[in-house]
Every structure is written in C-alpha cells, then in structure tokens.
Amino acid sequence: MTDLSRRRFLQVTAAGAGVAAAAGGLGAALGAVRPARARGLRTVPTFCDSCFWKCNAIASVADGALWKLEGNPEDPLSRGRLCPRGTGGVGAHADPDRLRAPLLRANVRGEARWTAVTWDEALGHIADKLQTIKARYGPEAVALFSHGLGGTFLKHTLKAYGAVNVAAPSFAQCRGPRDVGFELTFGEGVGSPERTDIANARCLVLIGSHLGENMHNTQVQEFAEAVGAGASIIVVDPRFSIAASKAKHYLPVRPGTDLALVLAWMNVLVTEGLYDREYIAQHGFGFDAFAAELAPWTPEWAFPETGIEPEVIRETAREMARHRPATLVHPGRRASWYGDDAQRSRAIALLNALLGSWGRKGGFYQPASMTVPAYPYPPYPVSTRGKVDSPGKKYPFASEPLTTGIRDATITGKPYPIKGWFVYATNLIQAMPNQAETIAAIQNLDLLVVVDVIGSEIAGWADVVLPEATYLERYDELNVELFREPFVALRQPVVEPPDDQQPNWWIARKLAVKLGLERYYPWKTIEEYLDHRLRGAGLSLDELKQKGVVRGPRPPIYFEDGVTPSFATPSRKIELYSVQLKDAGFDPVPSYTRPEPGPPGAFRLLFGRAPVHSFSRTQTNPVLSQAMAENELWLNAAVATRMGLPSGKRVRLRNQDGVVSEFSIAVRATEAIRPDCVYLVHGFGHSSKMLPSARGRGASDAQLVTRYKTDPVMGGSGMNVNFVTLEQEG
Ligand code: SF4
C-alpha cells in the first residue's frame, strides 16, 4: 500500500486508531498484553471471524497469552492490514459474556434458567430428541439456521441425518435480492467477497452503501486507493456517510426512491446515446424492448419522487458515461430494504450493463478460486418431501432457502411440521424481522439447540445451548474463496479455549456418532480431514500451518485481458429484457412503485453498520465495546431543535405498531441526515440476560422492525418499511 493510500485508509476508517489504542489499554487490563520482548513469543497464522470477510491474520502469542492480531502480508484479502474490528478481535478470547459450559434449559422457554451439564449429557439429550422427531415427523422436520463457514460440519451432520431445510439469514435478510437481481441479468451473482474492481474504478457510485462504516477490509482499502487516484465518487444516501464525505456528487435521495433514480439515470444514458453501444450490441439481449420500457422514467419524472434535481440526475449520468467502462455502480451488500429489492438490484445490474462494466477493468472482474477437492463422504439420504421455505415455488427466483419460509412453516405446520431448530452463530431474534413471529415459531418446537460463543437473545429461548470455541481457539473448514486471485487459507488454534468450549467440527462429529452416523465421519481428527483435502490440491496441512494462506497463479480477470465472456442466462446474453421474469408474471424491465408513506410526523427507521462492530457477537468484545459502547440516533439538526432534543438527550423509539424500544438511545443531532428519517447502527440494545456487559446499551433496531415487505420475486425481507416517533426520557 502506498503512503498516500495508507493515509486515506486511516482517514476512511477513522475508528481504527481508537481501536488500536483500546486494544493496548484494555488488553493490559485483561492481562492479555505482553511486552514486545516477552519470552516465548510465537506467531500463528489464521483467519479472522470478526466478520464474514475472512481476512488472513498473524496472531502473536507471548508466554502462552494472546498478544495481538495483525494482517498476514501474504493475504490478497487483507493485504497485510486488518480492519479495526479485526485488530480488536483479540477481545473475543477474553469476552466476559462467553458461554462456558453446555447448558440445559431448567424452566420454561425464554426464562434463560439453566443447568450446566457435560458435553456427553448435552449431546445425548439432543440425539434422543432428534431420533424422536425423526420417528414422529421425519428428518425433514429439523431445520438448521447457520451463518458463516463454521456451520459446515453441523450442516454435514444434519444432512446425514436427513435434514433438508438449511437456511442463512444472509440470503433473505441481507444480500439475496442483490444476488438474484444480478443473476437474472448476467447469469451469476457478485459473490462474497464481491467481484468489484474498486481500486481501478475511475467513477464509483455507491447507493446506500456506506463503505468505511460498512467495514469490508479489501473494499475499504481499494476505496482509499480509488479516492487517492482521483476517481469520481457519487454517493446516493439519505445520510451524509463517511463515503459521502469523499464524494464529488452527494445525492441525498428520499428514502425508498432509489429505483426511480436508477431508472432515470438509465433513461439519460439511452436517450442521450451515452451507453456502451458496442458492448450492448455484442452482449445484450432485448435492447429495443428495454429502451422502450425506460421511456417514461425521465429525470423530470424522477425529481418529485427522489428529491434530486433533473440537472443533477443528468450531470451524474454523464459523469458515469465519461468514465465507462471503468465506472462501477456498486451492488451494495444488505439489499433487503423495501420489498422490491430484487428489481432495484436488477436495475443497478442493468445500469452497469449500459456502462459496459461487467467483466471490465474498473468494473466487475471475473473471479477465480483454487481447486481443492471436497472430502469424499457417502451420499446424503434423499428426501421425497422437498423443502418447506417456498411451497409451490411461491418465490420463483429464490436461489437459496428462505429463513422466513422455514419460520412460517414452523408456525403453520404447512407444508409439513418443523419441530426442531439448530441455530449456529446467528442471533435469529435480531437477524430476522418481526420478533413476535420468531418467538411464536419457537413455541411450536420440540427442540431448539443454539451453538454460539456468547448467549445472545436466541440462546435465551433455547432448550440446549452449546458453547463454541472462538475462531482463535479452533480449526475450521478451509477457506477457498472466489476472488481476483485464487487462494486457500487455514484457520487454526492460536490459544486454548478458557473453559469447556469446543470447536464446531468436534461438536458436529460427536453428535453424528451419537446418532449412529459414524460412516459420515471417516476421519477421526480435523487435522486428518484438512490434510486429506489439501493433499488433493497438491498442498499439505504442515505448509498451511506455517503460511496460513497459499496463493495460486493469477489468471486473467477482465474481458480485455482474454476472459471469454459468458452469461448463464436463458438467452446466453446480458438480459436487458427478461423473458423469464415476464413468463413468471413480473416486470421484464424494472418499473417503479412509490413506497407507502409512514404515519404523519413519524420518521422512517434506517439502520446500518459501524466499523468496529458486526453481528451480535462483537458487542460483548471488551476491546470493541470500549471503542464503541452503544449506538446513537442520527436526527436532523433542525428537527432536533424544533423538538427540543439536543445531542446526548436520551429518547425511546415507538414504532407504527406501538412497539417501544426496551432501552433508550442518545440523540445525535446532525445536519448529515434528511429530516424525514432517523438512523442507528444495527446490533445494539441487547436484552439477553446472558449478555450482562452488552445488555441495555443503546436501542435495538431489530425490536422495532415489526413490519417487513416480502419481495415477490425471491422472498427477501424488505425491512426499511418501519417508522418511529421519539419519546423523551425523564
Ligand atoms: S474485514 Fe475486518 S473484521 Fe472482517 S474479516 Fe477482515 S479484518 Fe476481520
């Protein structure tokens, strides 16, 4: 990284310095820090789990104690630099709210009263319950909700048992609409990590995507490079984000109207002939019909919808065209906003198509991965009943199972009953909309098992809680990622778990043995499993243990460098006009419907990320919670003055359904947000009694998301459809 881009990176991730300082200060308080010259200093390569990006890290251990985490210089993802949250990951090991032993529910569900038991007792109890459910309802009646790589082995055990309903909130409640919008257009999604060539973009358009706060390490580093290289940044957001502060054009769009803006941009590109004609002629399908559908969506039409002046719409469209094909309209990450999200994401895909950026330098590159053969397991049992989440193909373009569909089936018993839930590393109470529906579903279960490192809200409802070792204390599945260059990475234990926690692979294997499924685990130790897979790729576990990451040769990644364009769509072209959508009863080209307004005087509730937290599990990390202890409510300064709510004043939020936030939140009066919405960082306001260090800090957006609008195309949960009023404390 150049000095300039390093400086920019630190500016973009302003919280970084705070975390580094906190890591030192609090680490000392935790007894985890050792002087640099400590005896017995050793380093262990592994990869981070403070979020899903999986940056490769080097852990330093001094006299047996975890000292610090740094980026692995060999890592193409982190490029030798962890983000603030990754650096602060040291606190996960010393988290005061960690689960310490297996727990069996001692009273009624939800009271969080427990009896500590041995692993043998806990897994024996689960196995007995699973056999009973299988005998009464069939193995399909057990579902798994899972997040991240760590769920691999539990998934394997449950599939061997006969389970078929396996879902992740990261689809329906996060990236799913985006993935489907791009799949419908280009025949494939943008992946994770996204195949965005931000570093080489000459014009970067961010629509509701707050890079820098939404801390995905590679993207933020590339964003800093693009800014340093003078790229034009266009930011569309009701809130003046960190990314907006770097923008040439900041468009404070009216919430819910982004699709209108994208349609108007495309209208300008087509009517002014600014699109990439050659690229579209070569790769596009249905251009004439597409162009005809765009005709009504003029900048003048879009102005009253979006609040963005027609001339600004034209100027920004021309700016994008000037830099094409190195203009990247970023697909974003959490796209589950308003219920028309697959079509909005498809419009973003189409805009990129007009700019010729798919497959091109500065746009979307063609990713590659290492070939590491899977372990040769016996085949899983075949179910004749199918999955429950989208009965009758209710959501015809759902490309992954829907968490909300499994929840519905658990409530209704249709198309067949769901009686057991396994929940791995995801706090379903906060991750899914409408907590009352989640709790209603739980009440119908015969078994709820939660496997996690901390006792978040979903653990409070469990029958059995299994304490997992943190990522710093365990081996995991290999990370074989699709990226701009192929690599394989190893997570390995850095330190021992402090109590009776166990790694996910151990839990999954032991449960399989209790269920009589030993044949699905021909390997006895995880080292044996990993070495077998790595040898299939001409590598070895010993090599990975030393290096942490091994890179493969860099293939061409752009069309202009020799990648052969191919599109896995029905027409084998970029589908500007989608016959498959039309045949399924949807708009073949996205069209706009005005979002429903909220009650008079209420603010639309918006939420997002902060650089030092992700998910529920970082809230109790003592290093990260020192850097950011609670969230604040962004409220327009003029509105705050009118309401007599200066910064720091604490309020509770009441939503349109009368739900009031359990805990109060401090106001941040700022001109950096429109007057018709409020914003807070997701994941705070914990109510779990098992999280004493995080409980009651800030307000929970999840508690207020009682409404959601289901995307008819793919079943995603549009969650930005809730409104709140503010009630002063004291
Ligand atoms: S982006 Fe940060 S938190 Fe996420 S894996 Fe990378 S270093 Fe860890």
Residues whose N, C-alpha, C, O or C-beta is under 5 A from the ligand:
A	BS01	SF4	C48 S50 C51 F52 W53 K54 C55 L82 C83 R85 G86 M215 H216 N217
